[in-house]
Amino acid sequence: MNSFNSRYHRQILLPEIGTKGQEKLASSKVLVIGAGGLGCPVLQYLAAAGVGTIGIIDFDYVETSNLHRQILYGQNSIGENKAIAAKSRLENLNPEITITAYPEKLTTKNALPLFTEYDIIIDGTDNFSTRYLVNDACIITNKPLVYGAIFKFEGQVSVFNYKNGPTYRCLFPEAPSAGSVPSCAEIGVLGVLPGIIGSMQANEVLKIILGIGDVLNGKLMMYDSLSTKFSTFSVNRIESQVSKVLDMAKEFETVDYDLFCGIKKVIEIFPHDVFQKKNVQFIDVREADEQPKIKSLDPACIPLRELPRQLENYDKEKQTIIFCQSGTRSKKAVEILLENGFKNVSHIKGGAIALHEHELLKEV
């Protein structure tokens, strides 16, 4: 107990924390996704504060270009996995806590079992596909998510999925189009900014554990480092967004978040290749009165709006080819099928119009 009081003495002196608060910290389990610019300050302050169990998942390796902002690492860390390098540094900072390194990529396969082992999840990632994955896994496992993001000279912090509050999807229902938001590697970032935003994330974690202060639940705090201005905006919970995630919980392992975020493209098939396919299930997602009909393919006719309710009637392992009138709705249909566990899905470029034209050419 002497070591306990000595290490955390300045913290325990605070009447809002005290010995009981320190014991809460010691019994808490926090998982940090990403040990980069945001993860480094989060990890340092949580470890120093005495959070009893900290998990770190990161598959990336330390590079020289990381060192101006990822202050857990030094020259000797270059080439080392970030999760392992962070664990080594943090164990020297505080040998009294348990730190587990996961030197692997977070995926739909490992997210749910991993999240169930922790009380709070911290998002220190830098890409939209992983942010949506983390958000959805937090909803499914009912874990609070402490979110942070940085861009050039600006940063954001919020707490999602906390006490029935909003989620990341409530703030951003749709992912931005691929390439529309440059990464730090492409556009740069002020080295001190991740330290500021990451420290704020750590502060939210401590407030949640200790049950003190006003948590950023239902609020998005934005910081501009050039003007030193803070702005806070309200975020409302959207039940339809939460329900969408809960409805796909059973199929979570098969969801392709790169596809959802536009990083991967929907596979297209040209009309002249369609008629060469064997043992394929075709689905026409047009309305019943749309022409022309493509009888030669013998498709199942399911309007796009009804598609999610009828998927259980189809084989998820069988090759599935979808078409609509011109190829727009069929792209959305492909995403729906992939999100629901279908393995081999594509759509016809140009849709029924292109198919009909190809059939006419064959008859000439």
C-alpha positions in Angstrom: 0.0 0.0 0.0 3.0 2.3 0.6 4.0 2.0 -3.0 0.4 2.5 -4.0 0.2 5.8 -2.1 3.7 6.9 -3.1 3.2 6.5 -6.8 -0.3 8.0 -7.0 0.0 10.4 -4.0 -0.8 13.6 -5.9 -3.8 12.0 -7.5 -5.1 10.4 -4.3 -4.9 13.8 -2.6 -7.8 15.0 -4.8 -11.0 14.5 -2.8 -12.9 13.5 -6.0 -10.5 10.5 -6.4 -9.0 9.4 -3.1 -8.0 5.8 -2.3 -11.4 4.5 -3.5 -11.0 6.2 -6.8 -7.5 4.9 -7.2 -8.8 1.4 -6.5 -11.4 1.9 -9.3 -8.6 2.8 -11.7 -6.6 -0.3 -10.6 -9.5 -2.6 -11.3 -10.4 -1.1 -14.7 -9.5 -2.6 -18.1 -9.0 -0.3 -21.1 -8.2 -1.3 -24.8 -6.4 1.2 -27.0 -6.9 0.7 -30.8 -3.7 2.1 -32.4 -0.5 3.0 -30.8 0.3 6.0 -33.0 -0.1 9.7 -32.6 -3.2 9.6 -30.5 -2.5 6.2 -28.8 0.9 7.3 -27.5 -0.3 10.1 -25.1 -3.4 8.1 -24.2 -1.3 5.1 -23.2 1.3 7.2 -21.3 -1.3 9.0 -19.1 -3.5 6.0 -18.5 -0.5 3.9 -17.5 0.9 6.7 -15.3 -2.6 7.1 -13.7 -2.6 3.5 -12.6 -5.3 2.0 -14.9 -4.8 -1.6 -13.9 -5.1 -3.4 -17.3 -4.3 -1.9 -20.6 -4.5 -3.6 -24.0 -2.8 -2.3 -27.1 -3.6 -3.5 -30.6 -1.5 -2.3 -33.5 0.0 -4.2 -36.5 2.1 -1.3 -37.7 5.9 -0.8 -37.2 7.7 2.3 -35.9 9.3 4.5 -38.7 11.5 7.5 -38.5 8.6 9.7 -39.7 6.6 8.7 -36.6 9.0 10.1 -34.1 8.0 13.8 -34.3 4.6 13.0 -32.8 4.6 9.4 -31.4 6.6 10.2 -28.4 6.5 6.8 -26.8 9.2 5.7 -29.3 12.9 6.6 -29.9 15.5 5.8 -32.4 16.0 2.3 -31.0 12.3 1.6 -31.6 12.5 1.9 -35.4 11.4 -1.3 -37.1 9.7 -2.7 -34.0 6.0 -3.4 -33.8 4.2 -0.4 -32.2 2.2 -2.5 -29.7 5.2 -4.3 -28.5 7.4 -1.2 -28.4 4.7 0.7 -26.4 4.3 -2.2 -23.9 8.0 -2.2 -23.2 8.1 1.6 -22.6 5.0 1.6 -20.5 6.2 -1.3 -18.3 9.2 0.9 -17.5 6.9 3.8 -16.7 4.7 1.8 -14.4 5.6 -1.9 -13.6 2.6 -2.2 -11.3 0.0 -2.6 -14.0 -0.8 -5.3 -16.6 -0.2 -4.4 -20.2 -1.0 -6.8 -23.1 0.2 -6.2 -26.6 -1.7 -7.5 -29.6 0.7 -7.1 -32.6 -2.0 -7.7 -35.1 -4.6 -5.9 -37.2 -8.1 -5.3 -35.7 -10.6 -7.2 -37.9 -14.2 -8.3 -37.7 -12.9 -11.7 -36.7 -11.1 -10.6 -33.5 -12.9 -7.4 -32.5 -15.9 -8.8 -30.6 -14.0 -11.4 -28.4 -11.3 -8.8 -27.8 -13.7 -6.0 -26.8 -15.6 -8.2 -24.3 -12.4 -8.4 -22.2 -12.3 -4.7 -21.6 -14.4 -2.0 -20.0 -13.7 1.0 -22.3 -12.5 1.1 -25.9 -10.3 4.0 -27.1 -10.2 4.8 -30.8 -6.7 6.0 -31.8 -7.0 5.0 -35.5 -6.5 7.1 -38.6 -8.9 5.6 -41.2 -12.6 5.5 -41.6 -13.1 1.8 -42.2 -11.5 0.9 -38.8 -13.5 3.7 -37.1 -16.8 2.2 -38.3 -15.6 -1.3 -37.4 -14.6 -0.1 -33.9 -17.9 1.8 -33.4 -20.0 -1.2 -34.5 -18.1 -3.6 -32.3 -18.7 -1.3 -29.4 -22.4 -1.2 -30.0 -22.6 -5.0 -30.3 -20.6 -5.5 -27.1 -22.1 -2.5 -25.4 -18.8 -0.8 -24.6 -18.2 3.0 -24.3 -16.0 4.3 -27.1 -13.7 7.3 -26.5 -13.1 8.8 -29.9 -10.4 11.1 -31.2 -9.3 12.4 -34.6 -6.8 14.9 -35.9 -6.4 16.8 -39.2 -3.5 19.2 -39.9 -4.0 21.7 -37.0 -7.4 20.6 -35.8 -8.7 17.8 -33.6 -11.9 16.2 -32.3 -12.9 14.3 -29.2 -16.1 12.7 -28.2 -17.5 9.7 -26.2 -19.9 7.4 -28.0 -22.2 4.6 -26.9 -22.1 5.7 -23.3 -25.2 5.5 -21.1 -27.5 5.2 -24.1 -25.9 8.2 -25.8 -25.1 8.6 -29.5 -22.7 6.5 -31.5 -20.2 7.4 -34.2 -22.7 6.4 -36.9 -25.1 9.0 -35.3 -22.6 11.7 -36.1 -21.4 10.2 -39.4 -24.2 7.9 -40.9 -22.3 7.6 -44.2 -18.6 7.4 -44.7 -17.0 10.1 -46.8 -16.2 9.1 -50.3 -12.8 7.3 -50.7 -9.9 9.8 -51.1 -12.0 12.9 -50.1 -10.3 13.2 -46.7 -6.5 13.0 -47.0 -4.6 11.1 -44.3 -1.8 12.6 -42.1 0.7 10.9 -44.3 -0.7 12.7 -47.3 -1.3 16.2 -45.8 0.7 16.4 -42.7 0.0 17.1 -39.0 1.4 19.5 -36.3 3.4 17.2 -34.1 2.0 18.5 -30.8 -1.6 18.2 -31.9 -2.0 14.4 -31.2 -0.5 15.0 -27.8 -3.3 17.5 -27.0 -6.1 15.4 -28.4 -4.8 12.2 -27.0 -4.5 13.7 -23.5 -8.1 14.8 -23.8 -9.1 11.3 -24.7 -7.3 10.0 -21.6 -9.1 12.6 -19.5 -12.5 11.3 -20.7 -11.4 7.7 -19.8 -10.5 8.7 -16.3 -13.7 10.6 -15.8 -15.7 7.6 -16.9 -13.8 5.2 -14.6 -14.0 7.5 -11.6 -17.6 8.7 -12.2 -16.6 12.4 -12.0 -17.0 15.5 -14.1 -19.0 16.0 -17.3 -18.3 13.3 -19.8 -18.3 14.3 -23.5 -21.4 12.1 -24.1 -23.7 13.5 -26.8 -21.1 16.2 -27.5 -18.3 16.6 -30.1 -15.5 18.9 -28.9 -13.4 20.5 -31.7 -10.0 22.1 -31.1 -8.2 24.5 -33.5 -4.5 24.7 -32.5 -3.8 27.8 -34.6 -6.5 30.0 -32.9 -6.5 28.0 -29.6 -10.3 27.9 -29.8 -12.5 25.1 -28.5 -16.0 24.5 -30.0 -18.5 22.0 -28.7 -21.5 20.7 -30.7 -24.4 18.5 -29.6 -24.8 15.0 -31.2 -28.1 13.2 -31.0 -28.7 9.5 -30.8 -30.3 8.1 -34.0 -32.0 4.9 -33.1 -32.2 3.7 -36.7 -28.4 3.8 -36.9 -28.0 1.8 -33.7 -30.6 -0.7 -34.8 -28.9 -1.2 -38.1 -25.7 -2.3 -36.3 -27.6 -4.5 -33.9 -29.5 -6.2 -36.7 -26.3 -7.2 -38.4 -24.6 -8.5 -35.2 -24.8 -12.1 -36.3 -23.2 -11.3 -39.6 -20.6 -8.9 -38.2 -17.6 -11.1 -39.0 -18.5 -11.0 -42.7 -19.0 -7.2 -43.0 -16.5 -5.6 -45.4 -15.8 -2.1 -43.9 -13.3 -1.3 -46.7 -16.2 -1.7 -49.2 -18.6 0.4 -47.0 -16.0 3.2 -47.0 -15.4 3.0 -50.7 -11.8 1.7 -50.4 -12.7 -1.5 -52.2 -14.9 -1.3 -55.3 -17.9 -3.3 -56.1 -17.1 -6.0 -58.7 -18.6 -5.4 -62.1 -19.4 -7.9 -64.8 -19.9 -6.9 -68.4 -23.0 -8.0 -70.2 -21.2 -10.2 -72.7 -19.7 -12.2 -69.9 -23.0 -12.8 -68.0 -24.4 -15.4 -70.3 -21.2 -17.5 -69.9 -21.8 -18.0 -66.2 -23.0 -21.3 -64.9 -24.6 -22.2 -61.5 -25.3 -18.6 -60.7 -28.2 -17.0 -58.8 -29.4 -13.8 -60.6 -31.3 -11.1 -58.7 -33.2 -8.3 -60.4 -33.6 -5.5 -57.9 -35.9 -3.3 -60.1 -39.5 -2.6 -59.5 -42.0 -5.1 -61.0 -43.2 -2.8 -63.8 -39.7 -1.9 -65.1 -38.8 -3.0 -68.6 -37.2 -4.8 -70.4 -37.5 -8.2 -68.8 -34.4 -10.4 -69.1 -36.1 -13.8 -69.1 -33.1 -15.7 -70.4 -31.4 -15.3 -67.0 -34.4 -16.5 -65.0 -33.6 -14.0 -62.2 -35.3 -13.7 -58.8 -37.2 -10.3 -58.9 -36.8 -8.5 -55.6 -37.1 -4.7 -55.5 -34.1 -3.1 -53.7 -36.3 -1.8 -50.8 -37.4 -5.4 -50.1 -34.0 -7.1 -50.5 -32.9 -7.1 -46.8 -36.0 -9.0 -45.8 -35.7 -11.8 -48.3 -32.0 -12.7 -48.1 -32.6 -15.8 -46.0 -34.1 -17.5 -49.0 -30.8 -17.5 -50.9 -27.5 -19.4 -50.7 -24.7 -17.2 -49.3 -22.0 -19.4 -50.7 -23.3 -19.5 -54.3 -22.1 -16.9 -56.8 -24.7 -14.1 -57.0 -25.0 -11.6 -59.8 -27.3 -8.6 -59.4 -28.7 -6.1 -61.9 -31.1 -3.2 -62.0 -32.1 -0.8 -64.8 -28.8 0.9 -65.4 -26.4 -0.3 -62.7 -26.9 2.2 -59.9 -29.2 0.4 -57.5 -27.4 -2.9 -58.1 -24.2 -1.5 -56.5 -26.2 -0.7 -53.3 -27.6 -4.2 -53.5 -24.1 -5.7 -53.6 -23.2 -3.9 -50.4 -26.3 -5.2 -48.7 -25.5 -8.8 -49.6 -21.9 -8.5 -48.6 -22.9 -6.9 -45.2 -25.1 -9.9 -44.7 -22.5 -12.6 -45.3 -22.7 -13.4 -49.0 -19.3 -14.5 -50.2 -19.3 -14.0 -54.0 -21.3 -11.1 -55.2 -21.1 -8.8 -58.3 -23.3 -6.6 -60.4 -23.8 -6.1 -64.1 -22.3 -3.0 -65.6 -25.0 -1.0 -67.4 -27.8 -3.1 -65.9 -30.9 -4.5 -67.8 -30.5 -1.9 -70.5 -27.1 -3.1 -71.4 -28.1 -6.7 -71.1 -31.1 -6.1 -73.5 -28.8 -4.4 -76.0 -26.4 -7.4 -75.9 -29.3 -9.8 -76.4 -30.5 -7.8 -79.5 -26.9 -7.9 -81.0 -26.8 -11.7 -80.6 -30.0 -12.0 -82.6 -28.7 -10.0 -85.5 
